Amino acid sequence: MTATEVLPAGTKTLTELAEVANAEHQATGAALVDALGHAMNCGNALLAARDKVGPKEWDSWMTDNLRFGRGGATIYMRFAYYRHMIPAALTEPYVDSRGGLRQPTFTRAAAYVKGLPPMFDDVFRLRLPQSTRDEAKRLHKEGLNYTQIGNLLGISKNSALLICDPKARARYRANAQERRRQITAGRRALREKERREALDATVKNAGGALADAYSLIRRAAQRIDQASAEINDSESRHDLRQALTSVFQAEDAIAKSLKVVLPRRSHRPY
């Protein structure tokens, strides 16, 4: 994959960011792995530009400066925003629902990032101004259904539903929050996996009694974790978790003795 460049908002002018975004958009026609890299580069430029422009003027800026559509811009921004969550399997051949072998496509990768939670909390307010929401509510009180409201106001049926139905809006926000929680948990698990792999490799190279001690600690952690999952008593489970924390501290002490610089443990996986 082409190396992606994270662009803080202050490093380039808006004109330069627009040029980067347009150039990277053109380059997404390359082979899939390279195309994803260009998509992320484009998204990084757009994210940096949005930080400069602000949410209120963002749609106008895109219209005036980009040589591609708003939908494509959003997908590129999602590729950049969620770059650590994109599985490598999306760049590999896969078996479809009929059992046939299919080659990976940019469309399939785009569908994956499109299904992730919203990137910004201000999107809903930005695209649906207060006057539109007030008019939608008025029409709903007059008896129009969501499809009719959407057709009259130029918005989607789902947008009309979210404006007029507080329960639907609450469900939408709860679902988005749950998806964000799942993504956060996935990132933490990935960092923990990378952390453990780094320590495993270092201890293996060290060898000797230290490697044996580390192996025992790892097995102890696995057994305690298993016991914690099997036990029903909350007090006993709490005691086992404390024991597991002590085991992790012993693991960290071994890393310190080897002068291994590891990513900070973001959570305890029990």
N, C-alpha and C positions, 0 to 999 in steps of 0.2 A: 504494500500500500504506500502511496506517496506520503511522505512525511507531512504532517499537518502542522500549521503554524498558528499558535494562539496569539491573537492580536488584541492587546489591551486598548481601550477606547482612545487613549491619548497618544498612541504611537504614530498614527497616520491621519491625514486630513480626510474629510468626508469624500472629496473628489477622488483621492487615492483609494479609499475603501471601495467606492463604487467601481473603479477600474479593476481592482482585484476581484471583486465579486463577479463582474461580467466576464472577465478572462477565465476564471475558474469554472463558471457555468459552461462556457464553450468547451472546456477540456473534459467535461463529464461524459463526452461521447466516446472516450477511450475504453479499453478493456475494463471489466468490472472492478477489479482491485484498485486500479489507478483511478477509476471514476469515483469511487468512494472517497479516496484521498482528496481529489479535487472538490468533491461535494463538501467535505469537511472544511477545506480551505475557504471555499465560498461562504459557508455558514459562519466561520470565524470572523470573516470580514463584515458580514451582515450583523452579527451580534455586536461587534465593536461599533459599527455605524449606528445601530439602534441605541446604544448607550449614549452616544453623542447627541442624536436627534431627539430622543425621548419618545414615549409611546403616543403622544397626541399628534405628532407630526410624522410618524413613521410611515403610514400609508401614503401620504403625499410624497415623501422622500423617495419611496420605492418607485412610485409612478414616474417621477421626474428623472430618476437616475439609473434605473435598471433596464436592461434589454431583455428581460424575461419576466414572467408573471409572478404575482403575489404568492400563489400556491407553491410554485417551485422554490421561491425564496424561503418559505416556511419550512419546506422539507430540508433544504440545505442547512438552515439554522438548527433543525432538529438533529441532523447528522453530527453537527459540531457540538451541540449542547449535550447530547447523549453519546458522544463518541466512545466513552469507556464502557457503555452497555451494549454495544453492537457485537453480537456473537460472530466468531470467525466462520461458523457454519454457513452464514449468509453468502460467503464468497466461494463456497464449494458446491459441487453437483449434489442434487438431492433427489429423493424418490417422491413422486407426486401421489395423489390419492388413488390413482389407478395402477400404481406399481411401476410406472415408467421412470426412467432416469432423466432428469431435467437439468439443464445448465443454469447456473445462478444468473439472475437478472437484476438490473438496477431497480426495476419496478418492485420486485419482491423485497429488496432491502428498504426501499422507500416506504412500502406498506408497513414494515416492522416499526420504523421510527414514528410513522404517522399515528400508530396506535398507542404511543407512550403519552403520559400526562402533559397538560399544557406547560409551556416553558415559563409563561409570565402570568401573574395574577391580574394584570391590567387589560388582558386581551378582550375579555367580555365587555368591559366598560368602554373600551376603545371602539369596538365595532358596532356597539349598540348604544348610541347616545341617549340621554335621559328623555329627550322629546320622543324618540322612537319607542322607548319602553312605555312611556305614559300613554301614547296613542294605541299601542298594542293592548294595554290593560283596558282602555276605554272600549275598544272594539270587542274585546272578549266579554265585557259586561253587557254589551248589546246583543250578545248571542252568537257572534261569529266563531267558527271553529279555528283551530290553529293553522290549518292549510289556507283558509281564506285570509286570515290575518297576515300570514307570510306573503301571500300573493299581493296584497294591497300595499304592504310596507317594504317589499323587496328583501325580505329576510327568509330564512329557512323555517320550516314547520317546527323543528326542534328548538330554534331560538325563540319562537313565539311561545312554545311550551314552557321553556325555562323562565321567560319573563312573567308569564301569567300564573304559573303554578308553583307556589313556594315549596311544596313537597317534592316536586320534580327537581327543582333547583337544589334542594338539600341533598337529594339522592345523588345528583351529579357531582356535587362538591365532595360528598362522602366517598364516592367511587374514585374520584381524582386523588383524594388524600390517601386512599388505600393503595392506589397504583404507585404514588410517590413513595409510600412506606416500603413497598415491595422492591422498588428500584434502589432505595437506600440500603435495604437489607442485602441486596445483591452486590452492591458496591463494597459493603463491609466484608461480605464473604470472600469476594475476590481479593481484597487487601489482605485478609487473614491467610488465604491460600498462598499468595505471593510471599508473605512474611514467613510462613512455615517452610516453604520450599527453599527460601534463602538460607534459613537456619539448618535445614536438613543437609543441604549441600556442604555447608561449612563444617558441620560436625562430622560428616562422612569423610571429608578430607583430613580432619584432625586425627580420626581413628583412636585406637587405644581404649583405655578405661573411660575416658570422657565420652566416647561414642557409645560405649555400653551403658553408662549412666543415663545418657540422653534417651537411648532406646527404652530403658526401663521407665523413665518418666513419661514418655509418649504412651506406652502401653497402660500405665497407671491412669493417665488422663482419659484414655478411651474407655477403660473399665468403669471408672467413676462416672463418666458421662452416661454410659449405658445403664448403670445402677440407678442414677438419678431419674432416667426416663421410665424405669420399671416400677419405681416405688410410688405409693399413693399418699403416704403421710407427708403433709406439707412441712412439718418441722424437720423430719428426717431429710427431706429433699433439700431444705435450706442448709443443713449441716453438710450434705454432700457437695453442694455448690461452693461452700466455703473451702472444703477440702480441695475441690477442683481449682479454685483460685490460688491456693497454696502451691499446687502442682505447676500452674502456669508461672508463678513467681520463680520456682526452681528452674523452669525452662528459660525464663528471662535471665536468670543468674548465669546460666551456662553461656548464653549469647554474650553477656557482658564479659565473661572471663575470656572469651575468644575475640573480644573487641569487634564483634559483628555489629554493624549499624543496620538496624532493621526498621521497617515502617512501624509507627506506633500502633500498638494493638488497639483497635477501635471498639472492640466489644469482647466479651467472654462468650464463646460459642457453647453455652449450655442451655 
